[in-house]
Amino acid sequence: MKGNVVTLTSNNRETILKIAKEQNIKIKSFCKRGICGRCLVKVIDGNVSRPTEKEIKKIGQSGIKEGYRLACQTQFSGRLKLEV
């Protein structure tokens, strides 16, 4: 994945996709439920929620270990640096 590196900030625990939309950062998405996999991002730095079953099924354990997550499923608060 070679994309743009962005930084998101949130005071509340929300999904990456929701905060990105609020901060006018475009992340491709379709279903917004963890099924299509289009909202795949790579977390570079920051604390995120544990992977959901949908993420594990779609990305796999090795992809998650490399930092890949689904923006519609992954929650965070604070500062997050990721590749979109």
KELOMAR-373076 format. One record per residue (C-alpha): residue number from 1; chain; x negated, y negated, z. Coordinates in pm, whole numbers, plus 32768, in hexadecimal, padded with zeros to 4 digits. Each point is the difference from the previous one (the first is absolute). Layout:
% KELOMAR-373076
{i NUM&ch A&x X&y Y&z Z}
...
***
This chain:
% KELOMAR-373076
{i 1&ch A&x 8000&y 8000&z 8000}
{i 2&ch A&x 7F69&y 7EB6&z 7F94}
{i 3&ch A&x 80E7&y 7EE4&z 805C}
{i 4&ch A&x 800E&y 7EB3&z 80AA}
{i 5&ch A&x 7F98&y 7FE5&z 816B}
{i 6&ch A&x 80FC&y 7F40&z 80D3}
{i 7&ch A&x 8030&y 7FB1&z 816F}
{i 8&ch A&x 8153&y 800C&z 80A7}
{i 9&ch A&x 805E&y 7F7E&z 8156}
{i 10&ch A&x 8131&y 8057&z 80CF}
{i 11&ch A&x 8064&y 7FBD&z 8167}
{i 12&ch A&x 8104&y 8114&z 7FF7}
{i 13&ch A&x 7FD8&y 816F&z 7FAC}
{i 14&ch A&x 8084&y 800C&z 7E9A}
{i 15&ch A&x 7FB5&y 80C1&z 7EC2}
{i 16&ch A&x 7EE7&y 7F8E&z 7F1D}
{i 17&ch A&x 80FB&y 7FDE&z 7EE3}
{i 18&ch A&x 80E8&y 7F18&z 80C4}
{i 19&ch A&x 7EE8&y 7F1A&z 8076}
{i 20&ch A&x 7F5D&y 7FFA&z 7EA8}
{i 21&ch A&x 814A&y 7F93&z 7F67}
{i 22&ch A&x 802A&y 7EEF&z 8108}
{i 23&ch A&x 7E9E&y 7F84&z 7FB7}
{i 24&ch A&x 8036&y 8006&z 7E84}
{i 25&ch A&x 7F0D&y 811E&z 7FC5}
{i 26&ch A&x 8078&y 80ED&z 7EF3}
{i 27&ch A&x 7FF4&y 8174&z 8041}
{i 28&ch A&x 80A0&y 80E2&z 7EFF}
{i 29&ch A&x 8127&y 80B6&z 8096}
{i 30&ch A&x 813A&y 80A8&z 7F8B}
{i 31&ch A&x 80B5&y 80DA&z 80FD}
{i 32&ch A&x 7F85&y 7F5A&z 8143}
{i 33&ch A&x 8037&y 8150&z 80B1}
{i 34&ch A&x 7EB6&y 80B7&z 7FD4}
{i 35&ch A&x 8071&y 80D8&z 7EDE}
{i 36&ch A&x 7F76&y 7F63&z 7EC0}
{i 37&ch A&x 7E9F&y 7FB0&z 807D}
{i 38&ch A&x 7FE3&y 7EBE&z 7F36}
{i 39&ch A&x 7FAF&y 7F2C&z 8130}
{i 40&ch A&x 7EB4&y 80B0&z 803E}
{i 41&ch A&x 7EFF&y 7F1B&z 80A5}
{i 42&ch A&x 7EAC&y 8037&z 80A0}
{i 43&ch A&x 7FD1&y 7F83&z 8164}
{i 44&ch A&x 7EA6&y 7F6A&z 8028}
{i 45&ch A&x 8019&y 7F73&z 8160}
{i 46&ch A&x 810D&y 7FE7&z 810A}
{i 47&ch A&x 80D8&y 80D7&z 80DF}
{i 48&ch A&x 8122&y 80B2&z 7F5A}
{i 49&ch A&x 8107&y 80FB&z 8069}
{i 50&ch A&x 7FC9&y 8176&z 7FEC}
{i 51&ch A&x 804B&y 809A&z 7EAB}
{i 52&ch A&x 8168&y 8069&z 7FCB}
{i 53&ch A&x 805D&y 8157&z 7F7B}
{i 54&ch A&x 8059&y 7F59&z 7EB4}
{i 55&ch A&x 7EA2&y 7F69&z 7FEA}
{i 56&ch A&x 7F56&y 8148&z 8051}
{i 57&ch A&x 80CF&y 80AF&z 7EF5}
{i 58&ch A&x 7FC6&y 7EF3&z 7EF6}
{i 59&ch A&x 7E93&y 7FA0&z 8045}
{i 60&ch A&x 7F70&y 8131&z 80B1}
{i 61&ch A&x 7F1C&y 800D&z 812F}
{i 62&ch A&x 7EC5&y 7FB5&z 7F36}
{i 63&ch A&x 809D&y 7EC9&z 7F64}
{i 64&ch A&x 8072&y 7F84&z 8154}
{i 65&ch A&x 7EA0&y 8037&z 808C}
{i 66&ch A&x 7F7E&y 7F25&z 7EE3}
{i 67&ch A&x 80ED&y 7EEB&z 8070}
{i 68&ch A&x 811C&y 8028&z 7F07}
{i 69&ch A&x 815D&y 7FBC&z 8082}
{i 70&ch A&x 815E&y 7FB4&z 7F82}
{i 71&ch A&x 8051&y 7E92&z 803F}
{i 72&ch A&x 8171&y 804C&z 8036}
{i 73&ch A&x 7FB3&y 80FB&z 8116}
{i 74&ch A&x 7ED2&y 7F6D&z 80B2}
{i 75&ch A&x 8039&y 7F09&z 811A}
{i 76&ch A&x 7F07&y 7F10&z 809B}
{i 77&ch A&x 7FE2&y 7ECB&z 80D5}
{i 78&ch A&x 7EE5&y 7F0B&z 8013}
{i 79&ch A&x 7F0E&y 7FD8&z 7EDE}
{i 80&ch A&x 7FE1&y 80FF&z 7EE9}
{i 81&ch A&x 7F10&y 8008&z 7EDA}
{i 82&ch A&x 8062&y 80DE&z 7EDD}
{i 83&ch A&x 7FD3&y 8045&z 7E91}
{i 84&ch A&x 8139&y 7FE5&z 7F29}
***
